[in-house]
């Protein structure tokens, strides 16, 4: 029974849709972001050690006490924290693209729509 179900699924689901996702976290863009973060770490480290900056519950870097930083370093510190958080968001943001065959089917049938989070939503037929 299970074998028959598996064979039926193989016939119903096109191979392109059942293929494994190609997840490559070592792209040139990711390497550039990680390199930028590593260079920035040396200048942020003293502020982490002193408690001037730290992490929030979502893993973002936050300025805990800007007055603990020397006046001449405050603007640079704020910019570096903003840059660090932007890089963290870029690295952790999902980069999933819909397979080309699904996008082509969506355009050809006109009965699907791309919803939030790149999820395909089936639009029910109109009642006459």
Residue pairs with C-beta under 8 A, 6 or more apart in sequence:
14 101
16 99
16 100
16 101
17 99
17 101
17 102
19 99
21 96
30 91
33 87
33 90
33 91
34 91
36 83
36 87
37 84
37 87
37 88
37 91
40 80
40 83
40 84
40 87
43 76
43 80
44 53
44 61
44 80
44 81
44 84
47 53
47 69
47 77
48 54
50 68
51 64
51 65
51 68
52 63
52 64
52 65
52 66
52 68
52 69
52 77
53 61
53 62
53 63
53 64
53 77
53 81
54 61
54 62
54 64
55 61
55 62
56 62
59 88
59 92
60 85
60 88
61 81
61 84
61 85
61 88
62 81
63 77
63 78
63 81
66 74
66 77
66 78
69 77
96 118
97 118
98 114
98 118
98 120
102 120
105 112
106 112
106 113
106 114
106 120
111 122
111 123
111 125
112 120
112 121
112 122
112 123
113 120
113 121
113 123
114 120
114 121
115 121
